[in-house]
Amino acid sequence: MHLFTTNSRMTLSFSVPAFLILAPLLMKGLSVSGSPGCASCGLPAMEKDEEQRLMIEIAKQQLLDKLHLKERPNITQTVPRAALLTALRKLHSGRVRQDGTLELDNSLPTKDQGYEIVSFADINETENGDEASLSLTFQFLQEHGQSIQVLQSSLWIYARSSEDPHRDSRLSARVYLTADGGDSDSNRTLVIEKMLEVQESNWHTFPITRTLQAFLDGGKHRLRLEVSCDEDGKNLCSLEGSAHTSYQPFLVAQVRLRDNPSKHSLRKRSLRCGDDVTVCCKRDFYIKFKDIQWHDWIIAPEGYHMNYCMGQCPQHLSGSPGIASSFHATVFSQLKVNGINTAASSCCVPTERRPLSMVYFNSQHSIVKTDVPDMIVESCGCT
């Protein structure tokens, strides 16, 4: 049985001399005294209850390590229910159920990788000479064949307060999508119009999720927008001199890389452990936080699938390309390539993991939302 560690996807790219210097240290950490076999494969079989207790303790320690906590937070004061529900909704971290528990959004395919992007605008003169419009350009680069899904996107604009004290405090603002090379209103498409409160200078957001998605799907690299906050021919959204550079408009987008179904159809699926399975496989192991009395500080999820790898690695599976990708699997392969006797047999190790989304109280009773990396074993393979 292999108990997974925190450094699961490190890519090795050092030279052979440097590797030979590191090899004794790496091998010292991977070897087992008195056993020529793999450190993780040489563990004796355990009773089910003993195995469960061991896995729970490992899960506890790994969670604390990944969250940079020395010990579990001591929740001595309970947060009022109304305040907790309000905070959870503000986090936008999931759906709050009627019973007050939080359901995290786990609908993303496990192979998708999520990002939050902040892009600052290049400010240009408007093509049509409209002084009451602010022309913005955002640069986006996509690798060839890369498909991006926009989960949420907003344009942030700073609007100055009205200069007319007798004017109504609300002002109409419009955001247009402008075609490259456009020099007339016919090349502008209205994206959104909203009323702004301009009694005081402040930041305002404009949702542009669909616009950004259509732009990325079109394979273009420059997104051009115009913002109009017209008050008697003056644009309250424009920047006036270098003193206002801290108010530069920006775009925030939460996106994910779409999975390529054709690519994954060729990927070898991980074998699940069963009564008749003796070769390298993935054993499912679920931990419910209420059962270990951690539900008082972990808000969501209710538990998680830790999973681990176990089983034999026959010679024909050892070192198969594309099967093993863990850190020490790569170490063993490099040692073999360079003619170094590892004195270790092939090991069953995690080859793919995914993060665990968590919402929890820290020691200051603040609510934290984070994605804990490399927590859930998805597949196993042989070194």
Secondary structure in CASP SS format (residue, H / E / C, confidence):
PFRMAT SS
TARGET T0000
AUTHOR 0000-0000-0000
METHOD secondary structure of the structure
MODEL  1
M C 1.00
H E 1.00
L C 1.00
F C 1.00
T C 1.00
T C 1.00
N C 1.00
S C 1.00
R C 1.00
M C 1.00
T C 1.00
L C 1.00
S C 1.00
F C 1.00
S C 1.00
V H 1.00
P H 1.00
A H 1.00
F H 1.00
L H 1.00
I H 1.00
L H 1.00
A H 1.00
P H 1.00
L H 1.00
L H 1.00
M H 1.00
K H 1.00
G H 1.00
L H 1.00
S C 1.00
V E 1.00
S C 1.00
G C 1.00
S E 1.00
P C 1.00
G C 1.00
C C 1.00
A C 1.00
S C 1.00
C C 1.00
G C 1.00
L C 1.00
P C 1.00
A C 1.00
M C 1.00
E C 1.00
K H 1.00
D H 1.00
E H 1.00
E H 1.00
Q H 1.00
R H 1.00
L H 1.00
M H 1.00
I H 1.00
E H 1.00
I H 1.00
A H 1.00
K H 1.00
Q H 1.00
Q H 1.00
L H 1.00
L H 1.00
D H 1.00
K H 1.00
L C 1.00
H C 1.00
L C 1.00
K C 1.00
E C 1.00
R C 1.00
P C 1.00
N C 1.00
I C 1.00
T C 1.00
Q C 1.00
T C 1.00
V C 1.00
P C 1.00
R H 1.00
A H 1.00
A H 1.00
L H 1.00
L H 1.00
T H 1.00
A H 1.00
L H 1.00
R H 1.00
K H 1.00
L H 1.00
H C 1.00
S C 1.00
G E 1.00
R E 1.00
V E 1.00
R C 1.00
Q C 1.00
D C 1.00
G C 1.00
T C 1.00
L E 1.00
E E 1.00
L E 1.00
D C 1.00
N C 1.00
S C 1.00
L C 1.00
P C 1.00
T C 1.00
K C 1.00
D C 1.00
Q E 1.00
G E 1.00
Y E 1.00
E E 1.00
I E 1.00
V E 1.00
S E 1.00
F E 1.00
A C 1.00
D E 1.00
I E 1.00
N E 1.00
E C 1.00
T C 1.00
E C 1.00
N C 1.00
G C 1.00
D C 1.00
E C 1.00
A C 1.00
S E 1.00
L E 1.00
S E 1.00
L E 1.00
T E 1.00
F E 1.00
Q E 1.00
F C 1.00
L C 1.00
Q C 1.00
E C 1.00
H C 1.00
G C 1.00
Q C 1.00
S C 1.00
I E 1.00
Q E 1.00
V E 1.00
L E 1.00
Q E 1.00
S E 1.00
S E 1.00
L E 1.00
W E 1.00
I E 1.00
Y E 1.00
A E 1.00
R C 1.00
S C 1.00
S C 1.00
E C 1.00
D C 1.00
P C 1.00
H C 1.00
R C 1.00
D C 1.00
S C 1.00
R E 1.00
L E 1.00
S E 1.00
A E 1.00
R E 1.00
V E 1.00
Y E 1.00
L E 1.00
T E 1.00
A C 1.00
D C 1.00
G C 1.00
G C 1.00
D C 1.00
S C 1.00
D H 1.00
S H 1.00
N H 1.00
R E 1.00
T E 1.00
L E 1.00
V E 1.00
I E 1.00
E E 1.00
K E 1.00
M E 1.00
L E 1.00
E E 1.00
V C 1.00
Q C 1.00
E C 1.00
S C 1.00
N E 1.00
W E 1.00
H E 1.00
T E 1.00
F E 1.00
P E 1.00
I C 1.00
T H 1.00
R H 1.00
T H 1.00
L H 1.00
Q H 1.00
A H 1.00
F H 1.00
L H 1.00
D H 1.00
G C 1.00
G C 1.00
K C 1.00
H C 1.00
R E 1.00
L E 1.00
R E 1.00
L E 1.00
E E 1.00
V E 1.00
S E 1.00
C C 1.00
D E 1.00
E E 1.00
D C 1.00
G C 1.00
K E 1.00
N E 1.00
L C 1.00
C C 1.00
S C 1.00
L C 1.00
E C 1.00
G C 1.00
S H 1.00
A H 1.00
H H 1.00
T H 1.00
S H 1.00
Y H 1.00
Q C 1.00
P C 1.00
F E 1.00
L E 1.00
V E 1.00
A E 1.00
Q E 1.00
V E 1.00
R E 1.00
L E 1.00
R C 1.00
D C 1.00
N C 1.00
P H 1.00
S H 1.00
K H 1.00
H H 1.00
S H 1.00
L C 1.00
R C 1.00
K C 1.00
R C 1.00
S C 1.00
L C 1.00
R E 1.00
C C 1.00
G C 1.00
D C 1.00
D C 1.00
V C 1.00
T C 1.00
V E 1.00
C C 1.00
C E 1.00
K E 1.00
R E 1.00
D C 1.00
F C 1.00
Y E 1.00
I E 1.00
K E 1.00
F C 1.00
K C 1.00
D C 1.00
I C 1.00
Q C 1.00
W C 1.00
H C 1.00
D C 1.00
W C 1.00
I E 1.00
I E 1.00
A E 1.00
P C 1.00
E C 1.00
G E 1.00
Y E 1.00
H E 1.00
M C 1.00
N C 1.00
Y E 1.00
C E 1.00
M E 1.00
G C 1.00
Q E 1.00
C C 1.00
P C 1.00
Q H 1.00
H H 1.00
L H 1.00
S C 1.00
G C 1.00
S C 1.00
P C 1.00
G C 1.00
I C 1.00
A C 1.00
S C 1.00
S C 1.00
F H 1.00
H H 1.00
A H 1.00
T H 1.00
V H 1.00
F H 1.00
S H 1.00
Q H 1.00
L H 1.00
K H 1.00
V H 1.00
N C 1.00
G C 1.00
I C 1.00
N C 1.00
T C 1.00
A C 1.00
A C 1.00
S C 1.00
S C 1.00
C C 1.00
C E 1.00
V E 1.00
P E 1.00
T E 1.00
E E 1.00
R E 1.00
R E 1.00
P E 1.00
L E 1.00
S E 1.00
M E 1.00
V E 1.00
Y E 1.00
F E 1.00
N C 1.00
S C 1.00
Q C 1.00
H C 1.00
S C 1.00
I E 1.00
V E 1.00
K E 1.00
T E 1.00
D E 1.00
V E 1.00
P E 1.00
D E 1.00
M E 1.00
I E 1.00
V E 1.00
E E 1.00
S E 1.00
C E 1.00
G E 1.00
C E 1.00
T C 1.00
END
